[in-house]
């Protein structure tokens, strides 16, 4: 049986299988992007697909701390859009 990689959500701090989470990546060039496939190279931070977790991560600035960079507002907007797409 194959081991399922687990990652921690930066909002609720719960552990989930990597595939259930949304990955935000800081590339080696310092560019921030959302990685839905989980294959992009760079430093990754994970957030689960609940709006309250995203709100908590924004409030506590945990994404910015995890990636050691300021995150532009449009990344948060794209994350919010991604969450809304999942719930439909």
ZIRAZI-V240821 format. One record per residue. N is the residue number from 1. RES is the residue in three letters. PSI is psi in whole degrees, -180 to 180 (* if undefined). D_FIRST is the distance of its C-alpha to the first C-alpha in Angstrom with 2 decimals. Layout:
n=(N N)
res=(RES RES)
psi=(PSI PSI)
d_first=(D_FIRST D_FIRST)
//
This chain:
n=(1 2 3 4 5 6 7 8 9 10 11 12 13 14 15 16 17 18 19 20 21 22 23 24 25 26 27 28 29 30 31 32 33 34 35 36 37 38 39 40 41 42 43 44 45 46 47 48 49 50 51 52 53 54 55 56 57 58 59 60 61 62 63 64 65 66 67 68 69 70 71 72 73 74 75 76 77 78 79 80 81 82 83 84 85 86 87 88)
res=(UNK UNK UNK UNK UNK UNK UNK UNK UNK UNK UNK UNK UNK UNK UNK UNK UNK UNK UNK UNK UNK UNK UNK UNK UNK UNK UNK UNK UNK UNK UNK UNK UNK UNK UNK UNK UNK UNK UNK UNK UNK UNK UNK UNK UNK UNK UNK UNK UNK UNK UNK UNK UNK UNK UNK UNK UNK UNK UNK UNK UNK UNK UNK UNK UNK UNK UNK UNK UNK UNK UNK UNK UNK UNK UNK UNK UNK UNK UNK UNK UNK UNK UNK UNK UNK UNK UNK UNK)
psi=(136 141 133 123 131 144 157 132 135 -13 -62 -10 16 154 136 158 139 -38 -23 -7 160 132 130 130 138 114 165 -25 -6 7 136 133 166 128 98 -24 -21 23 -14 147 149 -179 126 149 146 148 138 172 41 136 -36 -31 -41 -44 -42 -42 -37 -46 -45 -3 29 -32 -44 -40 -42 -35 -4 45 153 135 124 152 -33 -27 -44 -38 -43 -37 -44 -43 -42 -41 -41 -35 -36 -34 -12 *)
d_first=(0.00 3.79 6.59 9.31 12.68 15.27 18.99 22.16 24.70 28.13 29.88 28.40 26.44 23.37 19.81 18.00 15.10 16.81 17.14 19.23 21.77 24.72 25.10 28.63 29.21 32.10 32.45 33.92 37.24 37.08 36.58 34.69 32.66 30.02 26.82 25.10 22.73 21.67 22.69 26.21 27.06 28.58 28.19 26.16 26.56 24.73 26.24 24.93 26.55 29.21 32.83 33.56 30.91 32.52 35.93 34.91 33.54 36.81 38.95 37.38 37.13 33.60 32.62 35.69 34.97 31.35 32.54 35.89 37.91 40.00 38.28 40.67 41.27 40.17 36.55 36.64 38.29 35.61 32.90 34.93 35.30 31.56 31.02 33.76 32.25 28.95 30.88 32.84)
//
